[in-house]
Amino acid sequence: MWLGITGGAVVVVIIILVGFFAASPAAAPGLLPASALGPSACVTAGRPAGAGPPWKLMTPRKLCGLPQETSAQARESGQALVSADEGLMTVTNVGQETSSVSGAWHTPNGVPNIYRSVTFVGFEGTFEPAAVVSVLLAGQGTPRSVPPGPHGGVMTCATQYRSQTCVWATPTTVGEMQVIDTTGELVGANTGVNAIRIRDALELPA
């Protein structure tokens, strides 16, 4: 799936994620709001230019126009992903985290013909940026470096059909996100630019 987890753990994570998506409370059927459509869906308006570092990690109520999943099952799934990454960073000694966040956003049940989701885990602490990115993307296909954007640090993405997994790291923050989009507008050739846009919403000036 993602988060650098291999073998049987992949099956566990897939089951967890599929489970909480399937168990999410149903929303009223209808199309996504306009803010969630098109290749610019993830633009965050009103961010002060040049702010930060230092950075802090956040989980906004909406991301790319998608509502946040707040069920107990979603929180448990997020914690499982956090624990998996903590284990990888500890074993490889690429950083020391002091706090973590997790979140998931996806199209409501009942929206026809479109599925989009963003799943995120992040850490604050002290890290070796290039090393932690390499560790967390191991086994995710062929990674490619992408511009990290105005927040700096290092960012690398591994793209698969209709999905992308990206990891960014600075000396004080690490973020890992998976984006799935059946329309292809947020992934593929648009992976790099939307990774920066999503990071802008998740990593704010401290």
C-alpha positions, 0 to 999 in steps of 0.5 A, a space after each residue: 500500500 504505502 508508508 514503506 510497509 511490506 509483506 503481511 503488514 501491507 495486507 493489514 493496512 489495506 484491510 484497515 483503510 478499506 474498512 474505515 472507508 467502507 464504514 464511513 457515515 453516508 453523506 447525502 448523494 451528490 456531486 463534489 463541491 466545485 472546490 474539489 473538482 479540477 486540477 487546482 482543487 488543492 490550492 490553499 488560498 490566503 497563505 502568507 508568502 514567505 512565512 516559516 520555518 519553523 513549521 508545524 503539522 496540521 490536519 484541516 477539516 477539509 483538504 482539496 475540497 474533501 471532508 475529513 474522516 473523523 470516525 473512531 475507526 479512522 483514528 485507529 487506522 491513522 494510529 496504525 500508520 503512525 506506529 508503522 512509520 515510527 518503527 521504520 524510523 527507529 530501526 533505521 535511526 534516521 530521526 527522533 520524533 516528538 509528536 505525530 499527526 494523522 488524517 484522512 480525507 475522501 469523497 463522501 459516500 454516494 458521490 458517483 463516478 469519482 473517488 478521491 482520497 488523501 491519507 496523511 501521517 506526519 511527525 515533528 522532531 529531529 530528522 535526517 531529511 534525505 535519509 528518512 525520505 528514502 526509508 519511508 518510500 522504500 518498496 514503493 516502486 521507483 521514486 523520483 525527486 520533485 521540487 519541495 516547494 517554498 517550504 524547502 527540505 526534500 520531497 520524493 514521490 512514487 506514482 502508480 496508476 491513479 495514485 501517488 505516495 509522497 514523502 517530504 522532510 525537513 530537519 524538524 518535520 516529516 510528512 507522508 501522504 497518499 493521494 488516490 484520484 480516479 479522475 487523474 487530475 491530482 496525480 500522474 503529470 500533476 503529481 509534483 505541483 499537487 504534492 506542494 499544494 497539499 503540503 502547503 495545507 498540512 505544514 503551516 508556519 509555527 
